[in-house]
Amino acid sequence: MKYIIIFLFASILNVENVYPQGCCTVGSSTFGGLERGITNKDNINIGISFIRNGLNTTYNEKNEIKDPLGRSASVSVFNFELEYGISDKVSILVIGGYSIKERETVIRSSVNNTSEKIVFNGNGFTDMTFIGKYEIITPSIISALSLSLGGGAKIPVGNYNLREDGTRLSIDLQPGTGATDVIVWGNFYKGFLPLSFSLIANLLYRYPSVNLDGYRFGDEYIFSLIGEYYFTEYLTLSVGMRARFAEEDFWNGRFLPSTGGTYYDVIPGVIYSERAYSLKIFYQSPVYRNVRGIQLTTSNIIGAEILFSFDI
């Protein structure tokens, strides 16, 4: 426990050297139902997914560096989603999950110049996301084109007051944020049937509120562009590019250093589909980073999702 207190106390005294983003973003993700258009009327989609985020790379703005605190981290998230088509053009999506977060930090003694690796853990149920989708343009036999818009909110049902040995964990290790976020969503689909190919574009904007501790995460914009090639009747190959733009976090009357930035990732994947279910496996790898200050960032993400779809 004394090492935890030393670490937190040093961070408070020297805010210019704080490196708060030790785990993945606590904001919204565009995996699962947030990367699909609406669900048909009286149809239910049930999705279960697993995502593991490994963070072992540190950047100072655009340059990869050795982490000054010897940090590494991992985040595993189990998501459950339910989507129901309430009419021909409207569906409702609900997402909840459970996260397992771990961060390792090297603590050095100024007395005898020794070092010790300390592990911090934060596990629990995450906040819940509710999204309403409306299809503006519906695909037809002569035009495989779809455009949907929607919005909703992330509700702070997850715990953001976890403690370890009596000391409260940092906000990036908490399963919840303690704040309600407003979410704007968009999806575009274009099919090229003679080529057995489709193009999917997604937009997600997150506007966070301030939690009871006075902490506000920065606004977040996520754009993704995905191409899918239907290799066989059951097998689809996909490759996509995701761009994330995050503004600085705000707390105690100031914008926090080492928060926010620009992140680009490439996402290859494979999808196996039957009549009632589909299984997707994907890998996400960084291609560009430009962060504010010094940040521990994502090295890779692996994930899998199984989706069941049926009429009622």
N, C-alpha and C positions, 0 to 999 in steps of 0.2 A: 504493500500500500504506500510506503514512503516514496517509492519511485514515481508512482502516479501523481502524488502531491507535488513532488519536485518538478515534474514535467509540466503540470498545469500552472504552477506558480511562475516558472520561467517564461511560459507563453504569455501570461498576463503582463509581466514586467517588460517584455520586449516584443511588442506586437509587430514590429517591422519584420521579425524573423519567424512569424507564425506561418505554418504550412497546413492550413485546416482541411484541405480536400484529400483526406487519406483514404477514402473509399469512393465508391461510385456515386454519381449524382443521386440525390434523394428525390429528384423530380420524376416526371412521367417518362415512360418509355414508349416506343412505338412498336413493340412486339405484339403479336397476337391480334386480337380484335381491333386494335387501333390501326392496323395496316390492312384491314379488309373493308369493303363497302358494306352496305346494309344487308341485313338478313331478310329473306323473303317472309311474306305474311304467314303467320301461324307456324313458323319454323323456329326451332330452338337450336342454338349452337352452345355446346359445352366444351370448354377448352381447359386443358391442364398442361402447364409448361414448367420447365426447369431452365434457369439461366445462371451460368457461373461467370463472374467477372474477375479476372486476375489483374491486379495492379502492381506492377513491378518496374515501371519505367517512370523516371522523373524528368520534367522539362523545366527549363528556365526560359520563358517566352518560346522561341522556336527551336531552342537547342536542347538536346538530350544531355543530361548531366548525371553524375553520381549523387544519389540522394544524401543531403547533408545530415539527415537524422537516421539514416540507415533503415528507412521504412519500406515495408511491402504490405500488401493487403489483398484480401479476397472477399467477394460478396456472392453468396448463393441465394437465389430467390425462387421460391415455388409459387407460381401464380395459378389462380383459379378464376375463370371467367364464364359468364353466362350472358347470352344475347338472345333477345326475342323480337321477332318481327310482328309489330302490332297492327301494321297496315301494309298496303302495297308499296309505300314509299318511306315508311318510318320504322326504325328498330331502336331498341334500348340495350345498351351494353353496361355490364357491371363487372368490375375487376377487383379482386382482393388477393392477398398473398401472405407469405411468411418468409422473412429474410434471416440469413445467418451471416453476420459480418465479423471479420477478424482483421486486426492490424498489428503488425510487429514494428517496434521502435527500439532503437539502440540508445540506452542511457549511459552517458559517460560521467565518471566521477572526477571532479577537479582536484580531489585530494591525492589519490594514488594513480590516477590516469587509467583506471580499469573501466571496462564497459560491460554492460549486461543487457540482454535482449528481453524486452517486456512485451507481453501479448495482451491486447485489449479485445474483448468480445462483446458483441451486442446482437442479441437474437430476439425475434418476436414478430407478431402480426403487423403487417404494414397498413398504411392508410388505404382507403377504398376509393375507387374512381367510378363515376357515373357519367355516361355519355349518351346523348340522344343524337341519332343520325337521320338525316333527311336526304333522299335521292332526288336531285334536281333534274338530271338527265338519265333516263332509263334505257338500257341497251335493248336493241330489237334485232330482228332477222337481218335487216339491211344495214344496221349500224351497231357494231359492237363497241359502244361508247357509253361510259357511265361517269357521272359527276355527283358526288355527295358532299354535303356540308353538315356540320353539327357542333355541339358543344356540351359542356357539363362542368363538373367540379370534382376535385379530389378532396375527400372529407377526412379530417384528422382523427381517425379512430385508433391509429397505432400509438404505442407508447413512445414518448420522447423524453422520459425521465429515468431511464435505466441507470443503475449504479453498479459499480464493481468495488468491493471492499469499502463501501460507504461513500465512494467518490462518484459523482455523476459523470457519465461518459460524454465525450464530445458529440456534437450534433450529427456529424457524419456517420457515427456508429449507432445512432438510434434507429429503430425500425420505423418510427413515425417522425413527422416534422412539427406537429402541434399547430399547423396552419392550414386554412382552407385555400385551395388554389382554383382559380377560374381557368377553364381549358377551352380552347377553340380548335376544331378538328376539320380536316378536309381530305378527300380521297378522289383520285382520278384514275380511271381504267380505260385502256384502249386495247382491243383485241385485233390481231392480224391473222384471221383464221387460215388463209391459204399458206401462211408461213408457220403455223402452229406456234405462234409467239404472242405474248401480251406485254404491255407496258403499264406499270402501276406507279403512281406518284402519291405521296402522302405529306401532309403538313400537320404539325402539332405545335400549338403555342400555349405556354403555361404562365399565368400571372399569379404569383404567390401573394398571400397576405402576410401580415406580421403575427408571429405566435406570441404567447403570453410572456415569453422572456425578452420580447422586443427584437427577436431575430427574424430577418427576412431574407430568403433565398432570392438570387437574381432571376429576372425574367429568363425564360428558356424558349428557344425556337428549334424545332427539329424538322428537317426536311429529308425525305428519302425518295430514291428513284430506283425501281426494281424491274428487271426484265425476267420473264419466265418463258422457258422453251419446253413445250410438251413433247418429251422424248418418246414416250409410249403412252398407251391409254392409262397406265397406272403411275408412270414416273414423270416428274417434272423437275427440270434443272433451273435454278435461279441464281442471279447475281445482282447485287444492288450496291448503291452508294448512299451512305447516310451522313448528313451534315448537322452538327449541333452547335448552336451559338448560345452561350450563357453569359448573362451580365453579372456584375459583382454582387456578392452578398452584402447585407447591411445590418449593422448592429451597434448599439451604444452611440448613435449619432454619427457614425462614420461608415464609409465603404471599406470592406475588409480586404487586405492585401492577399495575394495568392488565391483568389477566387475568380471564376469566370474565364472565358476564352473561346476559341474556335477549334472544333474537332471534326475531322473527316475520317470515315471508316469505310472499308469495303466488306461486303457480306455475301459470300457464296453459300449456297444451300441446296438441298435436295428434298423433294416432297413425294411421298408415296400415298396414293389415294385409292380408296375403295368407295363403294356407293355411300356408306353411312359414316365413314371416318377418313381422316387423313393424318399423316405423320410427317412433320417437318423437322429436319436437322440442319443447323446452320453454324457458321463460324464467322466471327467478326474480328477484323484486324485493322489497326490504325494505319493511315497513310499520311496524315498531316496533323500537327499540333501547333497552336500558337496561343499560349496561355498567359495570364497576367501573373507576374512574379514566378515563384517556384511551386510546382504542383506535382504530386504523384498522380499519374494518369493510367488509363486502361492499357494493358499490354495485349490482351485478347479476351474474347468472350466466346463461349460455346453454349449452345442451347438446343433444346428439343421441345416440341409441342405436339400434343395429340388433340385432335378436334373431332368431336362427335356432332353430327347434324341429323335432326329428324323432325318430322311434322307432328303436330298435335291436333 
